[in-house]
Amino acid sequence: MNPARPRRAILQFVLYERIVRPVLFLSDPETAHASAMGVLRALGRGHGLAPAVRRRMIADARPAEAWGIRFPSRLGVAAGFDKDATALWGLYALGFGFVEVGSVSARPWPGNPRPRVFRLPADRALVNRMGLPSQGVAAVVPRLASRPPFPVLVNVAKTADPGLNGDAAVEDICATVAAVLPHCDAVVLNLSCPNTADGRTFEDPAALRELLGAVRRVPGPPRPIAAKLSPDLAPDALAAVVDEAVRGGVRGFVATNTTRSRPGLATPDPPSPGGLSGAPLRTTAVATVRAIRGACDRGCAVVGCGGVSGPDDVREFLDAGADLVEAYTGFIYRGPFFCRKVMKGV
Ligand SMILES: Cc1cc2nc3c(=O)[nH]c(=O)nc-3n(C[C@H](O)[C@H](O)[C@H](O)COP(=O)(O)O)c2cc1C
């Protein structure tokens, strides 16, 4: 083994986990995120530096394939990190194989009042109740048009206006799908967001049938449509939604979104309400991937998401049948060398 490698790994660990992260974690999570996004945007500016940095960062030389699309690495960035596609070139520089942008909504939406993101360091987890803030699809599309040379998935959600229900909700989603189709490699429908005033989601099979019928009629280039699911579905409900989705033309699943539950946390009195992400979510997310893989054929791509922080986590998702994996919270806790650290060990 090259003796420089362990030295470099120790240096990376000390640099981020002992120096940069403690400083970042002094500010509230959204302020820290805005600072990190500023650095990523600087890294991607002019597009010249990013490919050079990426050559040093990329540790996983084995590409993957899903939907007939080549992914330079199986590890991507989960939705929510780059909601408005402002830092794609910076994320490309860090070595990711793809990014899921979004959730993007048709209209700009401010989301919930702050504070709305909380760290649970003892659990390597986050709780968020962002409320789907988005700059709106008109702001996002021009940025997608100059995206880096790796697959970009766009996660689409209903504009989180609680007054937007029923047919209007379906039209709102279809408007966003129509706008992003020419500028992305796949669309991910965020089914776990509420679409009615009483909080029902598109994971309700009748609502899903109506939505997918309308999405199929959206004009534009043919792109795979995937569905992002909640980890909180009971096994029967999961089977029903997967079945309905596949019948409706869905060709992939992202499993999973954050959980409403608070499974065995070390943090006393964890914040609530909100979705929990990170290490405590992994077991449920892997089980969801396994159930989905068991229910659909290989033509359907499965993207594992939830608590990926190291090579063993990636392996667990791949063993359960995932084609690709994504991370958000693990990336926050492990920092800019995340891809090197994770994919070197896979
Ligand atoms: C602050 C925050 C914002 C998020 N925003 C979105 C979002 O807009 N749309 C979405 O589909 N998922 C969103 N997610 C969920 C993530 O994409 C992912 O499904 C979840 O965090 C589990 O992965 P992780 O454990 O690697 O973080 C968000 C997660 C976090 C922590």
The ligand as an SDF file (V2000), in Angstrom:
LIG
                    3D

 31 33  0  0  0  0  0  0  0  0999 V2000
  -32.3140   19.6750    5.1000 C   0  0  0  0  0  0  0  0  0  0  0  0
  -32.9030   18.6280    4.2000 C   0  0  0  0  0  0  0  0  0  0  0  0
  -33.7050   19.0140    3.1280 C   0  0  0  0  0  0  0  0  0  0  0  0
  -34.2660   18.0490    2.3020 C   0  0  0  0  0  0  0  0  0  0  0  0
  -35.0320   18.4570    1.2450 N   0  0  0  0  0  0  0  0  0  0  0  0
  -35.5680   17.5220    0.4110 C   0  0  0  0  0  0  0  0  0  0  0  0
  -36.3450   17.9130   -0.6970 C   0  0  0  0  0  0  0  0  0  0  0  0
  -36.5260   19.0930   -0.9840 O   0  0  0  0  0  0  0  0  0  0  0  0
  -36.8970   16.9290   -1.4640 N   0  0  0  0  0  0  0  0  0  0  0  0
  -36.6940   15.5900   -1.2200 C   0  0  0  0  0  0  0  0  0  0  0  0
  -37.2050   14.7540   -1.9670 O   0  0  0  0  0  0  0  0  0  0  0  0
  -35.9320   15.1970   -0.1810 N   0  0  0  0  0  0  0  0  0  0  0  0
  -35.3640   16.1200    0.6320 C   0  0  0  0  0  0  0  0  0  0  0  0
  -34.5940   15.7130    1.6850 N   0  0  0  0  0  0  0  0  0  0  0  0
  -34.4310   14.2740    1.9560 C   0  0  0  0  0  0  0  0  0  0  0  0
  -33.1460   13.7160    1.3760 C   0  0  0  0  0  0  0  0  0  0  0  0
  -33.1250   13.8040   -0.0240 O   0  0  0  0  0  0  0  0  0  0  0  0
  -32.9640   12.2460    1.7660 C   0  0  0  0  0  0  0  0  0  0  0  0
  -34.0350   11.5040    1.2230 O   0  0  0  0  0  0  0  0  0  0  0  0
  -32.9440   12.0330    3.2780 C   0  0  0  0  0  0  0  0  0  0  0  0
  -32.2710   13.0730    3.9270 O   0  0  0  0  0  0  0  0  0  0  0  0
  -32.2800   10.6990    3.6450 C   0  0  0  0  0  0  0  0  0  0  0  0
  -30.9440   10.6710    3.1980 O   0  0  0  0  0  0  0  0  0  0  0  0
  -29.6910   10.9980    4.1770 P   0  0  0  0  0  0  0  0  0  0  0  0
  -29.8540   10.1520    5.3980 O   0  0  0  0  0  0  0  0  0  0  0  0
  -28.4700   10.6630    3.3650 O   0  0  0  0  0  0  0  0  0  0  0  0
  -29.7760   12.4510    4.5010 O   0  0  0  0  0  0  0  0  0  0  0  0
  -34.0110   16.6760    2.5210 C   0  0  0  0  0  0  0  0  0  0  0  0
  -33.1880   16.2900    3.5840 C   0  0  0  0  0  0  0  0  0  0  0  0
  -32.6250   17.2490    4.4100 C   0  0  0  0  0  0  0  0  0  0  0  0
  -31.7370   16.8050    5.5440 C   0  0  0  0  0  0  0  0  0  0  0  0
  1  2  1  0
  2  3  1  0
  2 30  2  0
  3  4  2  0
  4  5  1  0
  4 28  1  0
  5  6  2  0
  6  7  1  0
  6 13  1  0
  7  8  2  0
  7  9  1  0
  9 10  1  0
 10 11  2  0
 10 12  1  0
 12 13  2  0
 13 14  1  0
 14 15  1  0
 14 28  1  0
 15 16  1  0
 16 17  1  0
 16 18  1  0
 18 19  1  0
 18 20  1  0
 20 21  1  0
 20 22  1  0
 22 23  1  0
 23 24  1  0
 24 25  2  0
 24 26  1  0
 24 27  1  0
 28 29  2  0
 29 30  1  0
 30 31  1  0
M  END
$$$$
